[in-house]
């Protein structure tokens, strides 16, 4: 059975999940799976976040997560050269995104 929430309750739910640091895609999946709500019948998640001046860049978030994971890998596998290349590429992409966001 699909719940029917008021628009205000739906907006509160989206903002609560966004404050946890989740991306728009993850918020939509959680609402759909855990709360059994079809997000298509409400206002778009990105519009709600934009209205409340909350911006989550999914590319930046995933790159930060990957860089953190590779740095952790570096502590254990000091001789691994492949990861070093991967780390430098991902770090460069992250810097490029941050530089573009600063403009």
C-alpha positions as CSV (number, residue, x, y, z in Angstrom):
1,X,0.0,0.0,0.0
2,X,1.4,3.4,-1.0
3,X,1.2,6.1,1.7
4,X,-0.1,9.5,0.8
5,X,1.8,12.3,2.6
6,X,1.1,15.9,2.5
7,X,3.5,18.0,0.5
8,X,4.8,19.6,3.7
9,X,5.5,16.2,5.3
10,X,7.2,15.0,2.1
11,X,9.4,18.1,2.0
12,X,10.4,17.6,5.7
13,X,11.3,14.0,4.9
14,X,13.5,15.1,1.9
15,X,15.2,17.8,4.0
16,X,15.8,15.4,6.9
17,X,17.6,13.0,4.5
18,X,19.5,15.8,2.8
19,X,20.8,17.0,6.1
20,X,22.3,13.5,6.6
21,X,24.5,14.2,3.5
22,X,22.6,12.0,1.0
23,X,22.5,12.9,-2.7
24,X,19.2,13.4,-4.6
25,X,19.4,9.9,-6.1
26,X,19.9,8.3,-2.7
27,X,17.1,10.3,-1.1
28,X,14.7,9.1,-3.9
29,X,15.7,5.5,-3.4
30,X,15.3,5.6,0.4
31,X,11.9,7.3,0.1
32,X,10.8,4.7,-2.4
33,X,12.1,1.6,-0.6
34,X,11.8,2.4,3.1
35,X,8.7,4.7,3.1
36,X,6.9,3.1,0.2
37,X,6.3,6.5,-1.4
38,X,6.4,7.2,-5.1
39,X,8.5,10.3,-5.5
40,X,7.2,11.1,-8.9
41,X,3.8,12.2,-7.5
42,X,5.5,15.0,-5.5
43,X,7.7,18.0,-6.3
44,X,11.2,17.1,-7.6
45,X,13.8,16.5,-4.8
46,X,16.2,18.9,-6.5
47,X,13.6,21.7,-6.5
48,X,12.9,21.2,-2.8
49,X,16.7,21.3,-2.0
50,X,17.2,24.4,-4.2
51,X,14.3,26.2,-2.5
52,X,16.0,25.6,0.8
53,X,19.5,26.5,-0.5
54,X,20.9,23.0,0.1
55,X,23.1,21.9,-2.7
56,X,24.6,18.4,-2.9
57,X,26.9,17.6,-5.8
58,X,26.8,13.9,-6.3
59,X,30.0,13.9,-8.4
60,X,32.0,15.7,-5.7
61,X,30.6,13.4,-3.0
62,X,31.5,10.2,-4.8
63,X,35.0,11.5,-5.6
64,X,35.6,12.5,-2.0
65,X,34.5,9.1,-0.9
66,X,36.8,7.4,-3.5
67,X,39.8,9.5,-2.5
68,X,39.2,8.7,1.2
69,X,39.0,5.0,0.4
70,X,42.2,5.2,-1.7
71,X,44.1,7.0,1.1
72,X,43.1,4.3,3.5
73,X,44.3,1.7,1.0
74,X,47.7,3.6,0.8
75,X,48.3,2.9,4.5
76,X,48.2,-0.8,4.0
77,X,49.6,-1.3,0.5
78,X,52.6,1.0,0.2
79,X,54.0,-0.7,-3.0
80,X,50.8,-0.6,-5.0
81,X,51.5,1.7,-8.0
82,X,48.1,1.3,-9.7
83,X,46.3,2.9,-6.8
84,X,48.7,5.8,-6.8
85,X,47.8,6.6,-10.4
86,X,44.1,6.2,-9.6
87,X,44.5,8.4,-6.5
88,X,46.2,11.2,-8.5
89,X,43.5,11.1,-11.2
90,X,40.6,11.2,-8.8
91,X,42.3,14.0,-6.7
92,X,42.8,16.0,-9.9
93,X,39.1,15.6,-10.9
94,X,38.1,16.6,-7.4
95,X,40.2,19.7,-7.5
96,X,38.8,20.6,-10.9
97,X,35.2,20.3,-9.6
98,X,36.0,22.3,-6.5
99,X,37.7,25.0,-8.6
100,X,34.6,25.2,-10.8
101,X,32.3,25.3,-7.8
102,X,34.3,28.3,-6.4
103,X,33.6,30.4,-9.5
